[in-house]
Amino acid sequence: MSIPPRLYVLGAGLLLTGIGLALTIDATSAYSVNIAESGDGCAKDGINIDSRTGLSLMCIGPDDGRDSPSPFTVAEKERVYALAQELGDDEDGLTDEDETLIEDLVDGIAAANGDPDESDDQAGSPGHIAFLTGAPLALGGGILVLSRGLRDPEF
């Protein structure tokens, strides 16, 4: 008894869909910025910005060992802090739009440095192509298996 082609279509579709999903799962990026108020939690080695002023937020307290070394260079940190200080220089502090601009700068730095969480998030990445190819194959193969499999004595 040979395997019907519809099972090959279903299998290939499920495999490509699974690969596509696995490749597009987002891990936590090492490139992040913490915009908080004094007294909120922060990462000692990360970029921490006071939401009221746009200035650097100092972290004090015990090091719990969860913080990893910052992936930012000194120049990259200075760019982020300079933008935050410029945006937070008014009496309103950092607005939601200001925070978005800062986060966009951090995302741009991450993508330029090859952070997979930023650079692979673009359309046309292998994960997106695999998913967009596999999902229709899986759907079509599943429909063929269900429609023909119930009537086909070989199945």
N, C-alpha and C positions, 0 to 999 in steps of 0.2 A: 504494500500500500504506500503510495507516494504522498508527500505532503502537498496539500493544495497551495497554489500561489498566494491566495488570500491570507494564509497564515504567515507567509514570508513578509507580506506587506504590513500586516499587523505587528509582527515581531520587530521589523525594522523601524516602524513608526514609534513603537514603545521604547525601543533602545535609544533612538535619536532624541525623543522627548525627554527621557531620563537624563541623558548626557547634557542636553541643553539646560535642564533645570539645575543639574549639579554644577555646571559652569557659571551659572548666573546667581547662585546663592551669595548674598553679600555677607562678608565677614566684617568685623569691626575694623575700621581703618585706624592705623597708627597715627594718621594725620587728623587731629581734631583740635577744636578750640572749645574752651569752657568759658562761657559768658555767664557770670553769676554775681551775686551780691556778697558782701563781706559776711562771713559766717557759713556760707554754703560750702559744700564739698568741692575739692579741686585736686588736680594731679600735680604733684611737686615738680615733675619734669616736663609738664605740658605747657601750653599757652593758656593762661588764665587771665581773663579780662573782667574788670569791674563794670557791671552793666549801668551803674549810675554815672561813671566818669569816663569810661573808655581807657582808663589807666591799667597798668599791670596789677593783678590781684595776687597778693602774697599768700602762699600756703604755709601754715604752721601746724604743728602737731606731729604725732608719731608717724613714721613711715611704715605702712602695713605691708610693704614688699610687693604690692600689686602693680605699682607704677613701673612702666618700662622706660628706658631712655628715650628721649624725644628724638623723632626722626628729622626735625627741623634744624637747619643750619642757623647760625647766629644771624646772618643777613635775612633769612626768611622770617625768623621771629621778629626782627626789627621792622620789617615791612608790615607784618600783621599788627604789631603794637602801634606803629605810626598811623595806620589807617584807623584803628580803633580809637586812638586818642583824638584824631582829627574829627571823626564822626561823633564822639562823645563829648566834644568840647562845648556844646551848648547846654542850656539849663535842663533840657529834657533827658539828658543822658543818651544811652543807646536805644533807638527805637527798633521795632521789629524789622523795618527795612534796612537799618544800619547793621543789625545782626546778620541779616541775609547777605549783605555785601561782604562782611567779614568772612562768613562761612564760604561764600563763593571764592574769595581769595585763597582760603585754605584748601578748598577743593582743587583750584587751579594749580597750586603748588604741589599738591599730592599727585595730580595727573602728570605734571611736568617731570616729577621724580620717578614716575613709573609705578605708582601705587596701584595695584590691581583692582582695588575697590573703586577707583575713580576712572582709570583708563579702560577697563573692561566693561564699564557700565554703558558704553556707547552702542548705538545700533550698528549692526554689522560685525559684532564680535562673534567668535566661534560659538559661544553659547546661544546667542540669539538666532544665529543661522540654523544650528542644530534643532532648536526648539521649533522654529518656524517651518522647518522641513518635516520634522517628526510628528508634530501634532496633527496635521492633515492626513498624513499616512496612517497614523494610529486610528484616527476617527474613521477614515475610509475603510481601512482594514477591519476595524471592529464592526462596522455596518455590514460589510461583505460576509464576515464570519457569522454574524447573527442572522442575516437574511438567508444566506445559502446553507449555513450549518444546520439549521433546523430542518431543512428539506432534503439535505444531501445525506444519503445513507453511509457514505465513506467517512463522514465527520462524526 
